[in-house]
Amino acid sequence: MSASLLALESVTAAYGRLPVLHDVSLQVRPGDIVSLIGANGAGKSTTMMTICGRPRASRGRVLFDGADITRCPTHEIARLGICQAPEGRRIFGRMTVMENLQMGAIVANAPDGFEADLARVFALFPRLKDRASQRGGTLSGGEQQMLAIARALMGRPKLLLLDEPSLGLAPLVVKQIFEAIKALNADGLTVFLVEQNAYHALKLADRGYVMVNGRITMTGTGAELLASEDVRSAYLDGAASEAEEPVSS
């Protein structure tokens, strides 16, 4: 078994006095897609933000590539190779598409590779190339999500964190986003995916985790969780039939 690229070891985290995560342990191996699913408010996004140092774990450890990053500042974590496309996209709406991508490239600190990185994200999302001079805030929701992912990719991540990439998008756009995630992983990129769309997330996942009220309650391969009656009844009933041309496994 490959050593973990990312590991959370008994992590507890809170916002002020409000506890959110309770003794959370999970692993992401190099080259895998790992999905964390759960209901809205389960603590999924807090898990992702804790990896990035905001909030910090009050107990336990976050390890990346064998190093303890629990107390590292967020900007140092990004420079180590953890780049995030956050929930709600959070692009720079007043900046153009190109300026957003330039901001993402600052993390990589590799000016000689900018053009090659740009060509890569434009090949993945051709629509962004067509809108390179357009302000981010004028893009459609799907285009903004593509830009958020592309901006993260410009940081040359070893680990890509995706927080609810399908949120609020039409089924056809959701399909396009998940196909892009699949293509990135096929090229060797490790992905940690937080999603309410459990069907699509588990179809792609090498391994999945289920979170309830800030605790990991189940884990298994994506296929095992898809076949679980508990998971199906809680998160999947009706999802597969509603999915338009679901992403192939």
Phi, psi and omega in degrees: 000134180293148174295152181288140169281319177232138175217132169255128183242104176049051185276130172241138181213155182213159168256105187064238179265002183267106179289139182237313180254141184229104172056048184275126175232132176202164182223145174233117181271153180304135177083359182266160160254123177243129182248136173248116183245162179163169181289165175301132181086006182286341182112010183295310181294325177296323176302313181295317180293328178293324174303322182273002173093007179219099006281164176278150174295130177275338173216159179084186184224149170246121182245135176229121180054037177087352182256145178280114181249014186304322184255008181287144173297154184301319182293329177288323177299318178297318182290340176287342178119020174252112181239141189238138164257104192283165174299138180080008174071303176054042173287169176273100189295330181275346179271155176286169175305313181298319180294323175299317180293324176296322177297318178297326183288342179302322181299321183290330180051047181223071185302330181293338182259005186300313184296321179293320178294321179296316179299324180295313183287329176289328175292324179287319182232080183303332181298328180293325177296320180294337184246025187302327183263005182270143178294140183301324183291346179265358179284159172291168179301317179295320179293323177296322177294318175301318179294320179298318178292316180298320179299318177296320181294330179295343176278004180053058184290147163276330179226123178259123177260124180239117184252107178053056182293343181264000189299122174075013184256152177292153184306321181294321179290321176303316178301316180297319180295316182288329173295322177295319178298317179299318180294319178298317179294323178297334176276000174107001182280133176277135187231132170245118191243123173256127188208141166275336179282080189297325182299305180296319183297317182282333175298326181273337196284136165288322178216148179228157175229144176249129180245133176227122177051044174079011179233145172281121183252338179211152171211158180170180173294162177303317180296320180296317180290324176298327182274350183288129179297322180296316180292318182298316183290327183276325191231344192243344184303119180089342185292316183294321181289333180276341183290131180272114181048067186303153181296135181289151181275000000 
